[in-house]
Structures are given as structure tokens and as C-alpha cells.
């Protein structure tokens, strides 16, 4: 009963909460397993976390990457240090909320995953290109949500560059300057002990910047990826008969039920909804989020929950 309730709550949660829950759950699972391992077979204090990192962190070395091809995805959900996950989840929580005020849950997931892929790609390329990493290449590993979170931070900064946030809850700073600090700091750390992690951050930043810039032009870089995810999810859907349409409620008429529409009417309804969304995003890119009317903000909020 508890398990079913947990899964039900997880599936009904917003995408931001899903990402937070998955990351924290994996961290807690590894940490508890480490403790149990220590109690049963001391002095192995971090045996499980070391084993998990070995098989789920992304390696830069070609053969290791080939035999662990799943790691460019799994690494972005893996943490074994409290302060590492605390910092990443704190940034994800605050910047993720700002992101979903602008765009949808699907956009958030797309930027998180594609930003993570971009970070893994730059990390792998850098360690194979620059001679300075040749000695550590065979054993190098990278893990954590930092690249994905950086992609979200930078994309929000590109979409709302002049929006002010309070650094440490005290100092007001425009998002564009926060993003610049974020990137410059990572560049300065490339000669440090965690160069791979900072290359991954920069890879996420590159994707976030391109995504934000393209969204301002009306182009969605996550569209194709989200279509693939929708197709995969539909294969495992047990919600009813194959081909059954999901019912949405019209944002302008709460009693409207699209299940009564013909296919042509439904397609026309969705086209108008998308056109409305594009108009609001265009308005944001030109005048900022604060220029939206209360009705437009409400529409944007409802779309972010789909």
C-alpha cells in the first residue's frame, strides 16, 4: 500500500518535483546501502557507492564508455556526497521553479536530460583531446546533476536576462550576471582537480544558452526529444485501450471537454492552443515575463502542468 501510494504521488507530481525526488531517492538508497554494508562487512564504508559510481558514472575512456553505454544518462542522477546533492538540488529547486513559470514540464525534462547529454559530451571530448588529461583518462569518471542544472540556469537567464534574484537571499542580481559568473567560475576551475566536472558544467551551459536563444526565436530544441519520450511512455501505458485520447480541459472554458470533439476539431483546438503559447513566449522574449497579463500568466501556468 505504501509502495503504491509513493508511486502514485510520484507520477502525479510536477516534473520539477519528480526530478528532485528521483535524485534524492537514489542518493538515499546508495547512502543507506553503504551503511548496511559497513555494519555487515566492515570496514567497507563506501563499497556500494564506489561500485555504483563505477557502473553508472560516465567514463571518458572510449572502451569503458562503449561497455557502459547507458552512463551518459544515468550519471546525471547520481550523487554520493551530501554537499554535492544539496547544492545541485537547491539550484534545481529555485531555478526549476522559475523555468516552469515560463515553459512547460516537458521543456524542463528535455533541458535537464539534453543539458546533461551536452555536459557528458564536452567532458568526454575534452579528456580525449587535451594531452594534459592523458594520464588520468583511463580511470576518469563524471557524475552528478550539475550539467543538467547548469543548462536550466543558463536557459532561464537567456529567456529572462534582466529578471532579478537575490543572491544568498540578500543581494539583488540580474540573471544575466549570475549566469556570467556561473560560466566564468567554471572556466577558471578547468585547471583544478575537478576539471571534468567543470567541462560538464560548461557543456550544460552551452546547451542551455542555445535552447534559450532558440526559444526566443520560436524554435523548441526539446520538441523532437519529447516526442520520442512520449512514444516510449505510450508503449508502457496501461491507462486504457490503445488509441484512447487523453482528455484536456479548455483553459478558457472549464466545462469544455475535448473528448467530444472530432479529430479535426481536436487538431484545430490543439493548433490554437499552441499558437497561443507561441504568442505568449514571443511576448516574454520581447518584453519580459512581467509584461504578461494575469490571464496570460494563468494560461502559461496551466500549460506548464500538461
FENGISUL-V510077 format. One record per residue. N is the residue number from 1. SS is DSSP state (@ for helix, = for strand, . for the rest). Layout:
n=N ss=SS
n=N ss=SS
This chain:
n=1 ss=.
n=2 ss=@
n=3 ss=@
n=4 ss=@
n=5 ss=@
n=6 ss=@
n=7 ss=@
n=8 ss=@
n=9 ss=@
n=10 ss=@
n=11 ss=@
n=12 ss=@
n=13 ss=.
n=14 ss=.
n=15 ss=@
n=16 ss=@
n=17 ss=@
n=18 ss=@
n=19 ss=@
n=20 ss=@
n=21 ss=@
n=22 ss=@
n=23 ss=@
n=24 ss=@
n=25 ss=@
n=26 ss=@
n=27 ss=@
n=28 ss=@
n=29 ss=@
n=30 ss=@
n=31 ss=@
n=32 ss=@
n=33 ss=@
n=34 ss=@
n=35 ss=@
n=36 ss=@
n=37 ss=@
n=38 ss=@
n=39 ss=@
n=40 ss=@
n=41 ss=.
n=42 ss=.
n=43 ss=.
n=44 ss=.
n=45 ss=.
n=46 ss=.
n=47 ss=@
n=48 ss=@
n=49 ss=@
n=50 ss=@
n=51 ss=@
n=52 ss=@
n=53 ss=@
n=54 ss=@
n=55 ss=@
n=56 ss=@
n=57 ss=.
n=58 ss==
n=59 ss==
n=60 ss=.
n=61 ss=.
n=62 ss=@
n=63 ss=@
n=64 ss=@
n=65 ss=@
n=66 ss=@
n=67 ss=@
n=68 ss=.
n=69 ss=.
n=70 ss=.
n=71 ss=@
n=72 ss=@
n=73 ss=@
n=74 ss=@
n=75 ss=@
n=76 ss=@
n=77 ss=@
n=78 ss=.
n=79 ss=.
n=80 ss=.
n=81 ss=.
n=82 ss=@
n=83 ss=@
n=84 ss=@
n=85 ss=@
n=86 ss=@
n=87 ss=@
n=88 ss=@
n=89 ss=@
n=90 ss=@
n=91 ss=@
n=92 ss=@
n=93 ss=@
n=94 ss=@
n=95 ss=@
n=96 ss=@
n=97 ss=@
n=98 ss=@
n=99 ss=@
n=100 ss=@
n=101 ss=@
n=102 ss=@
n=103 ss=.
n=104 ss=.
n=105 ss=@
n=106 ss=@
n=107 ss=@
n=108 ss=@
n=109 ss=@
n=110 ss=@
n=111 ss=@
n=112 ss=@
n=113 ss=@
n=114 ss=@
n=115 ss=@
n=116 ss=@
n=117 ss=@
n=118 ss=@
n=119 ss=@
n=120 ss=@
n=121 ss=@
n=122 ss=@
n=123 ss=@
n=124 ss=@
n=125 ss=@
n=126 ss=@
n=127 ss=@
n=128 ss=@
n=129 ss=@
n=130 ss=.
n=131 ss=@
n=132 ss=@
n=133 ss=@
n=134 ss=.
n=135 ss=.
n=136 ss=.
n=137 ss=@
n=138 ss=@
n=139 ss=@
n=140 ss=.
n=141 ss==
n=142 ss==
n=143 ss=.
n=144 ss=.
n=145 ss=.
n=146 ss=@
n=147 ss=@
n=148 ss=@
n=149 ss=@
n=150 ss=@
n=151 ss=@
n=152 ss=@
n=153 ss=@
n=154 ss=@
n=155 ss=@
n=156 ss=@
n=157 ss=@
n=158 ss=@
n=159 ss=@
n=160 ss=.
n=161 ss=.
n=162 ss=.
n=163 ss=.
n=164 ss==
n=165 ss==
n=166 ss==
n=167 ss==
n=168 ss=.
n=169 ss=.
n=170 ss=.
n=171 ss==
n=172 ss==
n=173 ss==
n=174 ss==
n=175 ss=@
n=176 ss=@
n=177 ss=@
n=178 ss=@
n=179 ss=@
n=180 ss=@
n=181 ss=@
n=182 ss=@
n=183 ss=@
n=184 ss=@
n=185 ss=@
n=186 ss=@
n=187 ss=@
n=188 ss=@
n=189 ss=.
n=190 ss=.
n=191 ss=.
n=192 ss=.
n=193 ss=.
n=194 ss=.
n=195 ss=@
n=196 ss=@
n=197 ss=@
n=198 ss=@
n=199 ss=@
n=200 ss=@
n=201 ss=@
n=202 ss=@
n=203 ss=@
n=204 ss=@
n=205 ss=@
n=206 ss=@
n=207 ss=@
n=208 ss=@
n=209 ss=@
n=210 ss=@
n=211 ss=@
n=212 ss=@
n=213 ss=@
n=214 ss=@
n=215 ss=@
n=216 ss=@
n=217 ss=.
n=218 ss=.
n=219 ss=.
n=220 ss=.
n=221 ss=.
n=222 ss=.
n=223 ss=@
n=224 ss=@
n=225 ss=@
n=226 ss=@
n=227 ss=@
n=228 ss=@
n=229 ss=@
n=230 ss=@
n=231 ss=@
n=232 ss=@
n=233 ss=@
n=234 ss=@
n=235 ss=@
n=236 ss=.
n=237 ss=.
n=238 ss=.
n=239 ss=.
n=240 ss=.
n=241 ss=.
n=242 ss=.
n=243 ss=.
n=244 ss=.
n=245 ss=.
n=246 ss=.
n=247 ss=.
n=248 ss=.
n=249 ss==
n=250 ss==
n=251 ss=.
n=252 ss=.
n=253 ss==
n=254 ss==
n=255 ss==
n=256 ss==
n=257 ss==
n=258 ss=@
n=259 ss=@
n=260 ss=@
n=261 ss=.
n=262 ss=.
n=263 ss=@
n=264 ss=@
n=265 ss=@
n=266 ss=@
n=267 ss=@
n=268 ss=@
n=269 ss=@
n=270 ss=@
n=271 ss=@
n=272 ss=@
n=273 ss=@
n=274 ss=@
n=275 ss=@
n=276 ss=@
n=277 ss=@
n=278 ss=@
n=279 ss=@
n=280 ss=@
n=281 ss=@
n=282 ss=@
n=283 ss=@
n=284 ss=@
n=285 ss=@
n=286 ss=@
n=287 ss=@
n=288 ss=.
n=289 ss=@
n=290 ss=@
n=291 ss=@
n=292 ss=.
n=293 ss=.
n=294 ss=@
n=295 ss=@
n=296 ss=@
n=297 ss=@
n=298 ss=@
n=299 ss=@
n=300 ss=@
n=301 ss=@
n=302 ss=@
n=303 ss=@
n=304 ss=@
n=305 ss=.
n=306 ss=.
